């Protein structure tokens, strides 16, 4: 299979001891391309360096909502300069998180909307985090339209999914869809149009059901593809082919 992991935090410290081996295992299992989104301004240089070490690693730069304590207003200006110089394939990870207590929603909105402006001005796709906040994410996307991107680790309703598709956004699915208890998510994976689907691991987080509690890594993406293919009653290659083409289209990845 030719797979694209559209959301992998390869720069995370969990991979510091064996990052090269992690990349090699992924390639051996058909995951030849990985999109690596940032979380804080301080992480951008390391992320850039990690992605420069080999082919098929593509950085995105942004300010993640759950790291709000690390963000400063001037980081949005620095993001513009960084994007202009580094020319990444996307803006992110950005978004809204209403799950974690104590994260100021107004501050989250300030940084999210600032990054929507950057994406619109540079004509780049967005990698969006939306945890218990899909409706507000949708409202912001509409205010700054036209935009395009992916809502990663989607966990909303079918109705919300359709509204995102109408706005030019795809859905990223990963480890959570492999758990049998995730019935609503599995129904969506079974019935949604393949042209709106991307695959991801969110490694080192969100391990699939077969490695519950362990460190996740991009080599596990094939298992996600197999589970979704099984739900849809098709061969895994069908899911792999469609989602890889979707990733190429959204992120303007070179053909593999």
GIRA-V738477 format. One record per residue. RES is the residue in one small letter. BURIAL is I if it has 24 or more other ideal C-beta (glycine too) atoms within 12 Angstrom, else O. Layout:
BEGIN
RES:BURIAL ; RES:BURIAL
END
This chain:
BEGIN
x:I ; x:I ; x:I ; x:I ; x:I ; x:I ; x:I ; x:I ; x:I ; x:I ; x:I ; x:I ; x:O ; x:O ; x:I ; x:O ; x:O ; x:O ; x:I ; x:O ; x:O ; x:I ; x:I ; x:O ; x:I ; x:I ; x:I ; x:O ; x:I ; x:I ; x:I ; x:I ; x:I ; x:I ; x:I ; x:I ; x:I ; x:I ; x:I ; x:I ; x:I ; x:O ; x:I ; x:I ; x:O ; x:I ; x:I ; x:I ; x:O ; x:I ; x:I ; x:O ; x:O ; x:O ; x:O ; x:I ; x:I ; x:I ; x:I ; x:I ; x:I ; x:I ; x:I ; x:I ; x:I ; x:I ; x:I ; x:I ; x:O ; x:O ; x:I ; x:O ; x:O ; x:O ; x:I ; x:I ; x:O ; x:I ; x:I ; x:I ; x:O ; x:I ; x:I ; x:O ; x:O ; x:I ; x:O ; x:I ; x:I ; x:I ; x:I ; x:I ; x:I ; x:I ; x:I ; x:I ; x:I ; x:O ; x:O ; x:O ; x:O ; x:O ; x:I ; x:O ; x:O ; x:O ; x:I ; x:I ; x:I ; x:I ; x:I ; x:I ; x:I ; x:I ; x:I ; x:I ; x:I ; x:I ; x:I ; x:I ; x:O ; x:I ; x:O ; x:I ; x:I ; x:I ; x:I ; x:I ; x:I ; x:I ; x:I ; x:O ; x:I ; x:I ; x:O ; x:I ; x:I ; x:I ; x:O ; x:I ; x:I ; x:O ; x:O ; x:I ; x:O ; x:O ; x:I ; x:I ; x:I ; x:I ; x:I ; x:I ; x:I ; x:I ; x:I ; x:I ; x:O ; x:O ; x:O ; x:I ; x:I ; x:O ; x:I ; x:I ; x:I ; x:O ; x:I ; x:I ; x:I ; x:I ; x:I ; x:I ; x:I ; x:I ; x:I ; x:I ; x:I ; x:I ; x:I ; x:O ; x:O ; x:I ; x:O ; x:O ; x:I ; x:I ; x:O ; x:I ; x:I ; x:I ; x:O ; x:I ; x:O ; x:I ; x:O ; x:I ; x:I ; x:I ; x:I ; x:I ; x:I ; x:I ; x:I ; x:I ; x:I ; x:I ; x:I ; x:I ; x:I ; x:O ; x:O ; x:O ; x:O ; x:O ; x:I ; x:I ; x:I ; x:I ; x:I ; x:I ; x:I ; x:I ; x:I ; x:I ; x:I ; x:I ; x:I ; x:I ; x:I ; x:O ; x:I ; x:I ; x:O ; x:O ; x:O ; x:I ; x:O ; x:O ; x:I ; x:I ; x:I ; x:I ; x:I ; x:I ; x:I ; x:I ; x:I ; x:I ; x:O ; x:I ; x:I ; x:O ; x:I ; x:O ; x:O ; x:O
END
